[in-house]
Amino acid sequence: MIVELHAQTDVGRVRQGNEDNFLALDLSTARGWIGSDNVSPPPAELLRFEPGPHGLVLVVSDGMGGALAGDVASRMAIESVREKMLNGVASSSNAGTANEPALVDRLFNATGYANYEIHRKSLEDARCSGMGATLTAAAITGQTLDFVQVGDSRAYVVRGNQIKLATKDQSLVQQLVDVGQITEQDAETHMFRNVILQALGAQRDLTPVITRVHLRRGDTVLLCSDGLSGKMRAEEMREIITQAETDLTIACQQLIELANRRGGEDNITVLLARFDGDPLAAPTSDDIAIEQLEPEDDDDNTLSGHENDTTLLP
């Protein structure tokens, strides 16, 4: 399988600092790209490559907390996930085999570890009190694409002429939509649209939401912060990505430019990955099925500490 990748983070037109961050990590080689490292040009070895047997992890995180705390929180989220995922590869006696723990399970636990680290920092350092961060992450192994989400950063899948939101915002307005009190259109302009129900570090206990998509040849995955998704509809994103064809750099730039033209009040982060190659099945249609994964026991669906080894999948 061949992956083409590009990512970009932008401060926007209003904010003084950038509290967004992203991570692309090939676990087999430990090659990584972290957004806040300000690598220019981006690492060439991650723009087009063949992921190894341990898989690929992609993450977008949006920090919050005022002053420098939001930047600290998103940076800690990215670095904690990177550390935990690489340690999992190094310590596995079944590395690269069928007995290796599922990548989504390890990402689920890495999310809990990041929550623990950020929460502890916010309690120990008064400058970071109340900080938190969203996390939307993708774990890719073979033809399986799993998403782990906390907060309201988003993941979309583009297949042919279709785009599908693969995550559900953990936000107040989404909860109101779910119970029928407001419509999706109302949610776009609701006064509480920025209120989220979960964030890394905001509480000791955490319940990430996990969804799955089966990859097809030519699929494109978009991870983004709400600085992008709050400024355009999904169909507009698809048009930009599709018209850019194989140039993901141009697609990232055009998405960010449009968000900025529409106000740019928030930081904007875009991560695009396109998947190709014979190992992936060709799509029989543009339909995209999103599966929500549930644990066998409801008690297993909460992370509360750095030693939690919850297994999510049955």
N, C-alpha and C positions, 0 to 999 in steps of 0.2 A: 504494500500500500504506500502511496505517495501522498504526503501532506504539503500543501502550500499554505504559508502562514504570513500574516502581517498584523501588526497591532500599533496603536497610536493613542496617546493620552494628551489632552489639551486642557489648559487652565480655564478656557472660556473667556468671556468678555467682561465679567463682573468680579469674580473672585480674585483675591490677591495671591492665593496659593493653591496648589493642586493636591487634593486629598484623595484622589483616585490612584489606583495602582493595578498592574496586571502581571501575570506570570505565564510563561510557556515553558514546559519542562519535559524533556525527553528522558525518561527514567533509565533507559538502558545505557545512555552515555553520560548522564548527569548534566547535559548541556541545557542551560536555562537562559531565559530572557525576562528580566524584571523591569517593569515600566519606569519606576522611579530611579533606576540606575542611569537614565538619560543616555543610553548607548546610541551613538550616532557615528556612522550608519549602524543599523540593526545588525545583529549577528548573522552573517551570511549562511552559516550552517543550519540555521533554523528557518530560513525563508522557504526552502524546498528540501525535503529530506524524507527518508524512509524510517519511520519509528521502529525501535527495537522491540524485542519480545516482552519487555516489562511495561510497555504502553506509554501513553502521552497524557499529560495533565495540563489543562488550560484554566486560568482563573482570572476573574475581574473582581476587585474589591473597592468599595466606595466608603471612605472614612467619614466620621462625624464626631463632633465634640467641641468645636471651637478652638481658637488659637492654633497651636500646633498639634493638638491631640488627635484630630482626624487623620492627619498625615501619619502620625505615629501608629494609629490603629490599623490603617490599611497596609502599612509597611510590615507591621507585625503579623497581620493575617497572611500576607504573601510569604514571608520568610518562615513562619511557623509551619505552614503547609509544605513548603519546599523541604525543610529540615525533616519533617516527619515522613514524607514520602520517600526521600532518599535513604533515610535510616531503615525504612521498611524493606527496601531492596537489598541493602547491605547485610541486614541481619537474617534474611530469609534463606534457610537451608534448601528450600525448594525453588530458588530463583529461576524464573523462566520456564517452569514446568507446570503441568496441570494442577499440581498440589499447592502452587503459590496462592496465597490469599487473594480473593478477587480485588481488583483495583478499586472498585467503587466502595468496598468495605473499608479499605485502607484510607481512602479519601474521606469517607464518613468520619472515621476516627481522627484523622488529621484535622478536620473541622472542629471537633471537640477539643483537641489539643490547642488549636489557635484561640478558641473561645476562652479556655482556661488561662492561657498566657496573657491575653488582653485584659481579661477581668482582673487578674492578679495585679497587673501593672496599674490599672486604674484605681485600685485600692491602695497601693503602696506609694504612688506618686501623685501628690495633690495637683500637679500641673496637668495630669491626664485623667482627672476625676470625671466620670461620666462619658468617657470616650467609647466609641464602638465602630463597627464596620460591617457593611454587607459582604456577602461572599457568594458568588455564582461560579461554580467550577464544573468542568467537564472532564470525565475520565474515559479515555478511548483505548480499547483493546480489541483487536480483530475488527469485526463488523459491529461491535457494540459501543454505543455512546451513552454514558450515564451522566446525569446532571445532579449536583448537590447544591442546594440553595438555602441561604439564610438572608432575609431582607427583600429588597426590591430591585436589585440589579437583575438583568434579564438574559435569557438565552433563546435564540431563534434558530430554526433550521430552514434553509432554502433548498428546495428541490424542483428543478424545472421552473415552472411559472407559479409555484406555490411557496408561501412562507408560513411557518407555524410557530407560535410562541410555545416553547418547550418547558417553560417554568411558569409558576403562578406567584404573583407578588404576595409577600407576607406583609400586607399593609392594611390600614383601617378601611380605605375605600374599597379594596378588593373584598374584604369581609362584608361590607355593606352591599356590594354587587352580588355576592354569593347568596345572601339572604333575601335579595330582591328589593332592598330599600332604595337603591339607586341603579341607574343603567351604566353600561360601559362608557357611554358618551358623557354622562354626568361625572363619572370618576375622573375624566381628563381635566376638568376644571374645578373640581371640588376643593373647598378651602382646606381640607385635611389630607390632600393627596400625597403630601410628603411625610405623613406619619406612618412609620413602619412598626410592626408588632414584634419583630425579632431582629437582633443584631449581635454579631460577635462581640463579647465583652460586656454587653449591657446587663446580663444576668448570669447566674451560675449555671442554670439548667438551659439546655438548648435542644430544639427539635428540628433538625434540618429536614427539608423535603427532597425526595429523590425521585427522578423520572428517568425514563429510558427511551431511546430511539435506536432503531436498527439502521445503520448506515447503508447508503446505496452509492454507487459510483457517481461522482459529480456533485454530491451534497456539499453545501457550504454551511458552516456553523458561525453564528454571530453571537458573541458575548458583549454586553455593553452596560455601562452605568446609566442611571436614570437621566443624566445630562443629555443623553441621546434619545432614549425611548420616550422621554417626556416632551420631545420637540417634534416628533414625526410619527406617522402611522406606519404599521408594519409593511404595508404595500409600497410606501415610498422607499423604505429601506431595501425591499426586494428589487425595485426598479434600478436603484443606484448600483446594487451589487451585480445584478444581471447585466446591465449596460457596460459595466467595467470589464466584463468577460473574465479573462484570466489575470488581470492586473489588480490584485487585492490592495496594493499600495494606493492606487487611485481611488478605489472604493472607500477605503478608510478616510482618505483626505476629503472626499466629497461628502461623506456622511457628517464629518465634523464641521466642515464649512457650512452645511445647511443648518445644523443645530446652532451654530454661531450667528448665522444670518437671522435666525428666528429669536434671537435674544442672548443666547449663550450665558444665561444667568448661573449655570452650574458648571462644574468640571465635566468633561466629556471623555469617555474612554471607549474605544472600539477594538475588539479582537476578532479577526476573521480567519477561519481555517477552511480550506477546501480539500476534499478527500477524493482520491482517484486511484486507479490501478486495478489489475485483473482480479486480485483477491476479493474485491467488493462486487457484490451482485449488481447488475444493471437494474435500474428502476423499471418496474412494469407500468407505473403511473406516477403522477406527481403527488399522490396522496401521502401524507406523513402521519404515522400513528405515534401517539405519545402514551407511554405506559407509566403509571405511578406505581412505584415499588413500596411494598409494605413489609414490615418485620413480622416474624411468626408470632411474637408476643408484644403487646403494646408497651410493656415495661422496657423493651429493648429500644424504643424509639426516642429515648432521651439521653443526651450526653451531659455529664455534669463535672467531669474532671479529667486530668491529663492521663490517668491510667485506665480510662474506660476503653474496653475492647469489644464494644457492642458489635455484633454481626448483624447487618441490616437485612441481607437477602436470605430467604429461606434456604 
